[in-house]
Amino acid sequence: QMLIGFTCRVCNERTHHVMSKLAYTKGVVLIQCPGCKNRHLIADNLGWFRDNKTTVEDLVKEKGEAIRK
């Protein structure tokens, strides 16, 4: 099990969700914000949304932001 906590950039609501490590490393993970119902891409290892494998860590690094583990 893995826990992720983040603040939605659409509505600024802080949320925490649990996901399986298998889904994060091998599958696709979308998390829906409980506030605005916006869906956030957390992991895309199957190439559904981008041409290559992508995780939230890659997306944060692209924007030049910090991530804590």
C-alpha positions as CSV (number, residue, x, y, z in Angstrom):
1,Q,0.0,0.0,0.0
2,M,1.1,3.6,-0.7
3,L,-0.3,6.8,0.7
4,I,-0.3,10.1,-1.3
5,G,-1.3,13.4,0.1
6,F,-1.6,16.5,-2.1
7,T,-3.4,19.8,-2.5
8,C,-5.7,20.2,-5.5
9,R,-4.6,23.1,-7.6
10,V,-8.2,23.7,-8.8
11,C,-10.0,24.1,-5.5
12,N,-7.0,24.1,-3.0
13,E,-8.5,21.2,-1.0
14,R,-5.9,19.0,0.8
15,T,-6.6,15.3,0.4
16,H,-5.0,11.9,1.1
17,H,-5.5,8.6,-0.8
18,V,-4.3,5.0,-0.6
19,M,-3.3,3.0,-3.6
20,S,-1.5,-0.2,-4.3
21,K,2.2,-0.2,-5.1
22,L,1.4,-2.5,-8.1
23,A,-1.0,0.0,-9.6
24,Y,1.5,2.9,-9.1
25,T,4.4,1.0,-10.7
26,K,2.7,-1.1,-13.4
27,G,-0.7,0.5,-14.1
28,V,-2.7,3.7,-14.3
29,V,-3.8,5.7,-11.2
30,L,-6.3,8.5,-11.3
31,I,-7.4,10.2,-8.1
32,Q,-10.6,12.2,-7.9
33,C,-10.6,15.3,-5.7
34,P,-13.4,15.1,-3.1
35,G,-13.9,18.9,-3.3
36,C,-14.2,19.8,-7.0
37,K,-14.4,16.2,-8.5
38,N,-11.4,17.0,-10.8
39,R,-9.4,13.9,-11.7
40,H,-5.6,14.0,-11.1
41,L,-3.2,11.7,-13.0
42,I,-0.9,10.0,-10.5
43,A,0.7,7.3,-12.6
44,D,0.4,6.2,-16.3
45,N,2.6,3.2,-16.9
46,L,0.5,2.0,-19.8
47,G,0.8,5.1,-22.0
48,W,-2.9,6.0,-21.9
49,F,-2.4,9.7,-21.5
50,R,1.2,10.2,-22.7
51,D,3.5,8.4,-25.1
52,N,5.8,7.2,-22.4
53,K,5.5,6.0,-18.8
54,T,4.8,8.8,-16.4
55,T,4.3,9.1,-12.6
56,V,3.4,12.0,-10.4
57,E,7.1,12.3,-9.5
58,D,8.0,12.9,-13.2
59,L,5.2,15.5,-13.6
60,V,6.3,17.4,-10.5
61,K,9.9,17.4,-11.7
62,E,8.9,18.8,-15.1
63,K,7.3,21.8,-13.4
64,G,10.4,22.3,-11.3
65,E,8.6,21.7,-8.0
66,A,9.8,19.8,-4.9
67,I,8.5,16.4,-3.9
68,R,8.8,14.8,-0.5
69,K,9.0,11.0,0.1
